[in-house]
Amino acid sequence: MGRSAADHGKSAAGLGDAWSQAIQSSAVGMAILSSAGAILQINQAFGDQLGLDASALPHLRLWDVLLPVEREECVQEVEQILARMHGHTSLKVLCQHGQGHLIAQLWTISECKIADGCCGLIVQAVAWQAPPPEATNGPATDVDQLHRALDHIHAHVCIKDRQGRYLYVNRSLQETLQASTGRECVLGLSNWEILPSPWSESIRRVDEDAFSSSDPRFVEEHFPCADGSERIYLTERLIYRAEAQEPCLVCMSCDVTELKQASAQLARSEEHFRLLAENSGDVVFLLDLEGYVRWVSPSLTTALGWLPEDWIGRKGTDFILHHGQDSGYQINLQELHSKSETIIARDQILASDGTVHWTQTHASPFYNSSGCLEGCVGHFHMVDALVETETQLRQSEERYRLLAENARDVIWTMDPNGAISYISLSILELRGFTPEEAATQPLEQIHPPDSLARSQAYFSQLLSDIEAGRRPEPFRSELEYYCKDGSSIWTDVIALPVLDDNGRLVKLLGTSRDITERKRYEQDLRLVNEQLHALATTDELTNIANRRQLESLIQAALSRSDRYGESVTLVLCDIDYFKAVNDRYGHQAGDQVLIEFSRRISTNLRAVDDFARWGGEEFMILLSHTNAASAQSVAEKLCRMIADAPFTDVGTVTASFGVAEREPGELLKRWIQRVDEALYASKEAGRNTVTLAPAVGDRSQG
C-alpha cells in the first residue's frame, strides 16, 4: 500500500504476469514505455480516456496521441528522466480524443527497469478535465443537453486556457474557423497559430485583459474571412474558476456585421435623404392630419418665391387657388387618409408675387414609428410648360383626328401608363370592335402571348431608355391581334414615341396595317418547304431518316472527329432472311416488320444518336462520342432486343450487325466498307450476331 509508481516500475520486470494483470485491472490509466517512448503495455483504462482501443496502441509512441504543440515538452521531460536514471515528473497534457474532441490529462512519468535490465518508463494518467458529452455513452445529462444546445445556436461559444489555447468550441465557431483557416480542428491551438498577426494580436490583448479582471468584458472584434473580407462580432468574456482547476476564459460572440452595416447604411440614408430634400428641385413638404404645414424644403423659395417659414404653421390650402374647395381635391384627400394610397394630382398654386402656376403633386400617407397615421408627405414641381404642351397637343390631335378616322390603316395612341387613349374607326373593319370597345381592352385581350410579350418588351425598353436619358427607338414589328369573332389577324405595326421638351414620354403614336393574307401565304410556303424537306430527308415507309440525310450527318461527324479527335462509330444492321418474310407473308407484312424494326431500334437509342434506313432491309446507326467497345455493347443489346420479342403476324425475326469505329483520318468510303464487311462477317457466322470490324492496323498485320 502507498508505493509510488516508480517503486512499482522498478520491480516490474520481476512480477511477470502478476504485474501485467495488475496493470490491466487498474482503474487508473497505466502504460509501460520503452526508452524511446514506444508503448510496450497499456491498460484499457488509459485507452478509455483517449477513446481508443488499448489493444491497437502497443508499438506506437505515447506522445503520438498528444497535440503537436505538446509533444516537444513531453519528449524533453522524458529525456531528463532517463538522463538522471531515476525520478519522475508530472505533466498536464492535451490529447486528441478518438471522437475528435480534446481531452486534458495529468501524466505521472517515472523511470523503471524492463526486460533484460533496460531502462523504460511507467506512465499513470488521470483526466483533470472531463470530456465533452459526446465522449460518453450514458444517458443525457444537463451538461449533455447544454453541449447539444450550444452546437445548435448561431452564436460562437468557446473556452480558452490562460495560454490562449482553445479547450472547447461549439459547432458554429468550428465551422467559421474552418472556413477562414482551412483547419478541421482548432482544439489545443491558439489564435496566433491560426489567424494572421493583426487579428490574433488584438484578440490576445483582450484575452489578457479579461484574465486580469473579475468582471465580464464586452468587446467588438473584427474577424478575417477566407475571401479577404471580415466579420464583426460582439464578444462577452468572463472568467470561469472551478475547484482544483486553472481558471478558463469563456467567450460568447454574436455576429453583428449586418447590424453594423445596416446602422451605417441607415445613417448614410438619413443624410442622403436630408440632402435630397433640401437640395431637390421639387418642393418637399410634410402636412399633419389637420392639413397644417409642419415642414417644407428650401426649394420652395426657388419655385414660388416663398420662404419656408411663410408656409410652416399655415394650412396648405391657403396657397392653392381653389383653397381646397375643389371636389377633386377633396376626393384625393379622403383617399389619402382612408386608403393609404399615393395620390398624384395637379393644382394651381399662388406664388409670392401673386402669379399662378401649375404644379404636379405626389403625396403619400406618413406614419410614425408606432404605425399611427400622422399626416402626409409629398413633393411637387412646376408643370407650366407641360400644361402648355398638352394644350398644344390637344389642338394638334383635333387636326389629325379627321385624317385618322378616314384612313384604312388603324391609327392609335397609347399613354405612358399603357392605356389606349385614341383609336380610329377603321378598327371596326379590322377586328370587329368599336373604337370604344377596343380602347378599354387590356393588352392581354388584344394580343396572343407571343405578340403580347414583344409589345410589353418594347414598352419596357422604351421607358428604360427615357429614364436613362437615351433617345428611344421607334417600334416596327408584325403583331397578331384577337378579333371579336374569335379569329385572329396579323398586322404590320409601326409606333413612334412622342416626347415633350423635357424628354418625357407623352404618348405612343402608331399605325396597324392588315397583313393577314401575306402571313397566310408565307405560312403556306413554309409548310410546303417543310414537306419538301421531310420528303428529301425522311424514309417514307419507316418515317426515320433516309440514306441521304444520314450521309450528310456522317460527313458532319467526320469533320468533328478530324477537328476534335472525337470517337465516332457506325453500326450497320440487316434483317435476316427478310426475303423469306416477304415470300411467305407478303410484302405488306414485310413492310410492317420494317416499321416495327425501326421503332424498336429508335426507342433504344440516345437522343444524340442518328438512325436511318440505308436501303431495303439495311439500316445504319451513327453513334457519336462512342468508341468501338461501347458501340459493340449497344449493337449486342439491340440484337437481343430484336430477337427476344416476336413480330406481329410473322413471329421471331433476327438481325445481323456490323460495327466499325472510325480510324484517325480514315476516309468515308473506307469506313463504310469496313462496317459493311463486318456485317457480312456476321451473316457468314450464322446471322443474329454482332461482328466488330478490326482496326486498320490489325487488318494489315493479319
N, C-alpha and C positions, 0 to 999 in steps of 0.2 A: 504494500500500500504506500502511496505517496512517492514512488520512484519517478524520476524525471524521464522525459523522452530520451534524453541522452543515455541514461542508465539502461533503459530498455534497448536502445540501439546498439550499445556496445556489447550486449550479450546476445544479440540477435542470431549470430552465427551458431551459438550453442544450443538454441531452443528448437531448431528444426521445425517440424510440422506443428508443434505446440505453438510456436511463435506465429506461424502463418495463420493458424486458426484464431489466435487472439486478435491479430490484425483484422481478419475478415469479419469477426463477430463484434468488433468495436463499433460503438455508435458515433465515435469521433472519426473524422476523415483522416486516414493514415496512409502513408506511402513510403516505400524503400526505394532510394535512387542510387545509381552509380555515381562515381565522382564527376562524370560528365553530365549528370542530370537526367540520364535515361531512367525511365520508370521500370524498376525490376518487379515490384509488387505493389498493388494498390487495392484498398478495400472498396466495397460498393458505397459505403457512407460518403467517401470522397467523391465517387462518381455521381451520386445523387445530388450533391451540392452543385456539381458542374452540369447536371442534366445530361450526363453521358453514361454509357455502359462501361463499367470498370474493366471488363474483360477486353475491351478494344483499346485500352490505354497503354499497357506494357510495351516497352521498347520505344515509346515516344519520350521526348524531353518534357519534364513537367512544366517548364516555363513557356512551352508552346501554347498552353491554354490561356496565358496572360495576354493582355492587350500589348501591342508593340511598345508603347511608352513605358510599360512596367518591366520589360524583360531585362534591360541593361542593369537596372538597380539590383534585381534578383540575382543575376549572374555574378555581379561584384560581391554581394554578400556571401554567396556560396564559395567563391574563391578565397575570401578571407577566412572562412571556417576551415577549409581544407589546409590553408597555409599554417594556421595555428595548430592543426591536428586534433583539436578538441574544441569544445564550446558550442554555443548555439546562438541563434538570433531570432527575432520576431519581426515579421513584415506584414503590413496591411497592403493587400494587392487587389486589383480589379481583374476579374476573369470573364471571358466570353462564355455565357451560358449556352448550352446546346440548342435552346429555343431562340437564341438571337439577342436576348437582353443581357444586361450587365449584372454580375454577382460580385459582391465585396466579401473577401475572406481575410482571416488572420492566420498566417502561416507561422508555425514554430519549426525552425530548421536546425537539426543537430547532427554532429558528426557521429558515425558509427562504423563498426567493423562488419564487413560482409564476407562472403566465401573467400577462402584462401588468405585471410588476413588483409584483404584490400580495404581501402577507405571507401566509405559510402555515406549516404545521408538518409536521415529519417525525418519525415515531414508530418506534422499534425496540422489539420486545417479545421477551422470553425468559421461559420458565417457570422460576420459582425454587422451585416445589414441584410434584412430579409429580402428575398427575391420578389419580383412583382407577381401578381396573382396568376399570370399565365404559366408560371413555373410550378404551380401546384395543381393537383388533380382532385382536391377535396371539394366540398360544397362551397358555393359562392358566399363570401363574407361581405361585410360592409366595405372593407378595403377593396375586395374584388369589384364590387359594384362601382366604387369610386373610380378605379382604373378604367373600367369599361366606359363609364360616363365621360371621363377625360379624353378617351380615344374617339368620342363621337361629337365633340364640340369643335367649333371653328377656331376658337382662341388657342394660342400657343401656351403650353404649360411645360416647365422643365424644373429640374433640381440640379444644382451645381455644388461641388465642394469648394473649399477655400482656394484651391489652386485653379478654379475656373473650369474644371472638367465636368462634363455632363454625366450625371448619375442616373437621370431619368428624363425622357422626352415623350410627350404624348404624340399620337399619330399625326396630328395636324402639323406640329413643328418638325417632325421627322420628314414628312413629305416636302415641306418647304425647304429644309436644309438639303435634302437630296436633290431637289430640282435646281437649287442655286449652286451647289458644290459638287454634285455627282456622287457623293458618298452615301452608300446604303445604310451605314450605321455610324453615328457620331458619339456613341457612348464611350466615355473614357477620354475623349478628345476635348480640347479647349477651343474657344472661339478663334484664338490667334493661330491655331493649327488648321482651321478650315475656312477662315474668312480673310479677305485682303486687309492689309495693315490699318487703313484709316478707320474701318468699321470695328475691327477686333480691338484696337487700342481704346476706342471710345467705350465699348462695352466693358472692357477690363476696368477702366477707371470707375465706371458706375457701379460695377460689382464690388470693388474695394470700398467705395463709399457706403454701400449697403451693409457690408460686414462690420464697418466701424460704427454703424448707427443701430439703435434698437427700434427705430420707428420705420414703418413701411415707406418705401420711396416710389414715387410716380415719375417716370421719365419718358420723354418722347424720343424714340430711337429710329434711325434710318438703317434699312437692311438691304444689301445688294441682291439683285435678281440675275439670272443667267443671261438675259437679253441685254444687260447693261443698265437697265433702269433700277429703281429702288422703291421699296415699300416703306411706309411709315407705320410704326407700332407705338401704342401707348402701353408701357410696361410697368407693372407693380412688382416691386421686390420686397421680400420680407425674409427674416432670418428664422429658421426652424431649429430649435435646440431640443434634442431628445436625450434622455438619460444615457450616460456611458457612450455617447456618440459625439463626434465632432459636429459643430453647427453646419447646417446646409443652407444654401440660398434658394428660395422658392421664387420662381419668376412666372408671372402670368401676363401675357401680351395679347392685345386686341388690335387687329389691323384697322387703322384709321385713315388709310391712304385716300379712299374715296371720300371720306368725310372732310379731310383737309382740302382735297381738290374741289369738292363741292362748295366749301366755305370760301375758298379763294375765288371760285367761279362766281359765287353769289356776290362777293364784294366787287368783282370786276363788272358784273352785270348791273349792279346798282349804280356804279359810277358811269357805266356806258349809257344806261337809260336816262340818268340825270343829264348827261351831256347832250344826248339826243333831244330830250325835251326842251332843254334850254337853248339849243342851237338849231333846232329843226325849222325848216321853212314853214311847216304847218304850225298852227296855233294849238297848243295842247292845253286842256282845261279839266278841272275837277269840280263837279256840282254835288251839293248834298241833296237829300231827299226832298227838300223844300224848293230846290231849284236855285239856291244861292251859290255864287261862285266862291269856292274855297281856295283855289289856286289857278293861275293862268301863266303860261310861259312868256318870257320876254319878247318872243317873236310877235306878240300882239301889237307891239309898237310899230314894227316894220310893216305889218299887214294893214292895220287900220288906224294907226296914229295914237291909240290909247296907251297909257301906261298900265302895267298890271294892277297897280293899286286903284286905278279908276274902276276896275271891274270887281275886284275882290270885295266881298261883303254885299254885293248887289245881286239882284236876280238876273240870270242870263237873258231872260225875255225882254229886259229893259232895253237891250241893244238890237233886238230883232224888229224889223219893220212892222210886222203884224202884232208884236208884243205877246206872242203866244196864243193869239185868238184864232189862228188858222186851224181848220178841222183836221187837216193832215198832220199838223204838228201835234195836236192833242192825241191822235191815234198812235203816232210814233212814241210819244211819251208813255202812254199806257202799255204798249207792247214792251218797251224798255224795262218798265218796273215789274210787269206781271209775267212776261215770258222769258225774261233774262236773255233777250236776243240782241245782237248788234244791229244798230239802226244806221242806215245811210240816208241822208236827207239833204235837200237844198233849201237854203233860206237866203233872204236879202237882209244884210246886216248894215247898221249905221256906222260910218267911220267918224272919227273925232272932228273932221272938217265938215260934217253934215252930208257928205255924199253917201250913196247906197251902192253896195257891192254884193254880187252873188258869191256865196260860199257853199262848199260841199262838206258836210259833217259826217264823221263816223263816230258813233257813240256806243259804249258798252256799259253794262252794269258793273259797279265797283263794290267788292265785298271786303270786309275787314278780315283779320286773322281768325276770328271766331266764326266766319262764314255768314255773317249778317250783312244784308244789303245796306250800304251807307250812301249810295248815290250813283253817279255815273261818271265815267272818264271818257274823254273823247278828244278829237282833233279836227280842225277844219282848215281848208285852204281856199284861196280865191279862184273862182272859175268864171270870171267875167269873159275872158277870151273864149272859153269853151262854150258858154251860152251863146255868144255871138256867132261862133262857128256853127253851132247846131241850128241857129236861126237861118243861117245861110244855106245849110244843108236841106232844111225843110223846103225852102224856096226852090232849091235845085231839084229836089225829089218831085215836086209838083210838075216840073218841066219834063223830066224824063219818064214820069209815070204814064203819060199819054202814049209815048213810044213803046213802052214795055207792054202795055195792055193790048197793043195791036200787033205784036211780034209773034211769030210761030214758036220760036225758042222760048223756054221758060226763063224769065228773069226774076231773080230773087235777091233779098238782102238778109243777112244774119247779124244779130247783135253780138257784142263781145261775150255775153253770157250763153250763147248758143241758141237763143230763141230766134225764130224766123219772123222778121219784122215786116217783110213785104214779099208777095209772090204774085206773078202776073196771071191773067185769066187763062193763058194757054195751058196751065197745069191741069185744067179740067179735061182737055183733049188728051194730054199726055198720060195722066194717071187716073182720071175719073173722079178726082176730088175737087171740090170748090176751093178757091184761094183761102177762104175762112177755115175750112176743114184742114187743109194742108198746113196752114200756119200754126195750128195748135198741136200738131203731131210731134212727139219726141223723136229723136233720131232713130231710136230702136224700132219705131213703127214705119220709118221711111226707108231704111236700108237693110238688106240682109247682112249677116255678121261680117263677111269679108269686106264689103263696101263700107260698113259702119266703122270697122277698125281703121281703114285707110283715112276716112273722113276725120275721125277723132284724133288720129296720129298727126295729121296736118294741123288741126286746130291747136293741139298741144304744142307742137313745134312753133306755130305762129305766135302764141302767147309767150313762149320762152324766148324767141328772138326779140320780140318787142321789149320784154322785161330786161334783156341783156343789152339793149341798145343797138341790136343788129337790124339791118333792113330786111323785112320779111319777104319771102319769095311768093309769087302767085301759085295757085293750085291748078294743076291740069291732070286729069285722070278720067278713066272710064268707071262709072259707078252704076250699080244696079239699084232700081227703085221698086218698092212694092206698089201694086195697083189696087184699086178699090175692088175689082172683080176677083182678086186672089192671084192673078198672074203677076209677072214682073217684067220690067223693061230695062234696057241698057241705055245710058246717056253719056255723052261726052261733056264733062263738066269743067268749066273754067271759072275760077274765083279769084278776085283781086282784093287785097286788103286796103281799106280806106283809113288813113291815119290823119289825126289832127296836127296842128302846128307843133305840138309838144311830143309828137311821135307816138301818141296813144291810139289804140285801135278804136275806131268809130263804128265800123261795120265791115262785113264782107259783102262785096257786090259780085254776083255770079250769074252764069247762064248754064242751062242744061239742054242739050240737043239730043233728040232721039236717034240712037244708032242701033236699035234692036235688030233691024233687018241685016245690017252689016255684021253684027255679032253672030246672028244665026248662020249666015254664010260662012264666017270664019270657023264656027263650031262644026258645021258640016264638013268643011275642008279638013279640019283637024281629025275628025272621025275617019274620014276616008284615008288620010295619011297613016293613021294608027292601024287601020285594017290592012293597008298595003304593007306596012312594016311587019305586022303579025304574019301575013301570008309569006313574006320573004324570009322570016326568021323562025317560024314555028312549023313543026310537023303536023299536018292536018289531021291525021288519024289519032296520034297519041297526045297531041297538044303539048309536047315538050319541044325543046329547041331542035332545029334541024341541023344537018351537017354544015351548011353554010355559016349559020350563026356560031356553032361551036368552033369552026376553023378560025373565025375572027377572034374568039375568046382565047384560043390556044396561042395565036400569034401575040396577043397582049401578054399572056403568061410567059411566053418565050422572052419578050422584052424585059419583063420584070426579073426573070431568072438571070438574064445576062447582066442586068444593071446591079441588082442587089444580091445575087447569089442565092435566091430563094429555091427551096426544093419544090419540084412540081412533078406529078406522076399522072400517067394515063392508064385507065383501065378499060379494056375492050372486052365486051361480053357478047355472046351469041347464044340464042335459044337452040338447045339441042333437038335434033330431029323435027324441026319446025315444018318441013315439007310434009312429013308424015301426018302432022296435025291437020294441015290443010287438006291432004288427000283423004283422010279418014273422017274428019268432022266438017269439012267445008271451009271456004275462005272467010265466011262471016265469023265462025268460031275462032279461026286463026286471028282475025282482027281483034277479037275480044281478048285473046291471050296477049297480043302485043300491047293492048291498052292496059290490062291488069299488070303485066310485067313492068311497064313504065311507071305505073302508080306505085307499085311496091318499091322499086328502086328509088324513086323520087322521095318517098316519105322516110327513107332510111339514110338520106344524105344530109350533110350540113348545108346551111344556107349559103355558105361561100363556095360550095362545090357546083360544078356545071355538068349537066346531063343532057345528052342529045341522042336522037335516032341517027345512026351513022349510015344505015342503008339496009332495007329488007328487015331481017330479024337481028341485025347487029346494032349494038348500042355502045356509045363511048362516054366515059366519065372523066372529067378533068378535076384532079384533086390538087388544089393549091396548098402551099406550105406543108406538103406531105412527102415524106421520103418513101422508099420502096417498101421497107418493113411495115410501116403503118398502112400503106395502101394495100399491101397483101392481106393484112388483117381485115381491112374493110371489105375487100373482094371476097374473102372466105366467109365473112358474115353474110354478105349478100347472096352468095352461092347457097349456103344452108337455108337462108330465109326463102329463096325461090323454091327449093326442092321440098321443104317441110310442109308447105301448105298447098293442097291440091287446087287446081284452077277449075272454075265453074265449067261443067259440061265435058271437059277433056281430062280431068284428073291430074296426076302428077306431071309437072313439067320441070325440066332441069336446064341449066345453062352452064357454059364453059367461060372461063375468064382468063385473060392475059393481062399482066401488069408490067409496066416499064417506067422506071424513073428516068427523067431526062439527065443525060450526062452533060457536064460543063461544055458549052459551046456546040452541043450536038444540033445538027440541022433537023428541021421538022420532018422532012421526008424520011430520014434515017430513024428518027424516034418512032414515027408511026409504023415503020417497017418492023422494028423490034417488038412493039406491042402486038402487032399482027402475028409475028412468028410465035410469040408466047401463047397467043390464043390457039394457034394451030397445034402447038405442042399439047395444050390441054385436050384438044379434040383427039389427037393421036393417043393420049394417055387414057382414053376411055370416056371422056366427057364428064360433066358435072364435077369439075375440079378447077383449081386455080394454079396458074404457072407464072412464076416471076422471071422476067427476062433477065439474062445475065448481063452484068456490066460490060461495056465495050471492051475494056481491058481483059476481063475474064474470057470473053469470046475469042479474042485474038490469041490468048495463051492456049485456049483449048484447041 
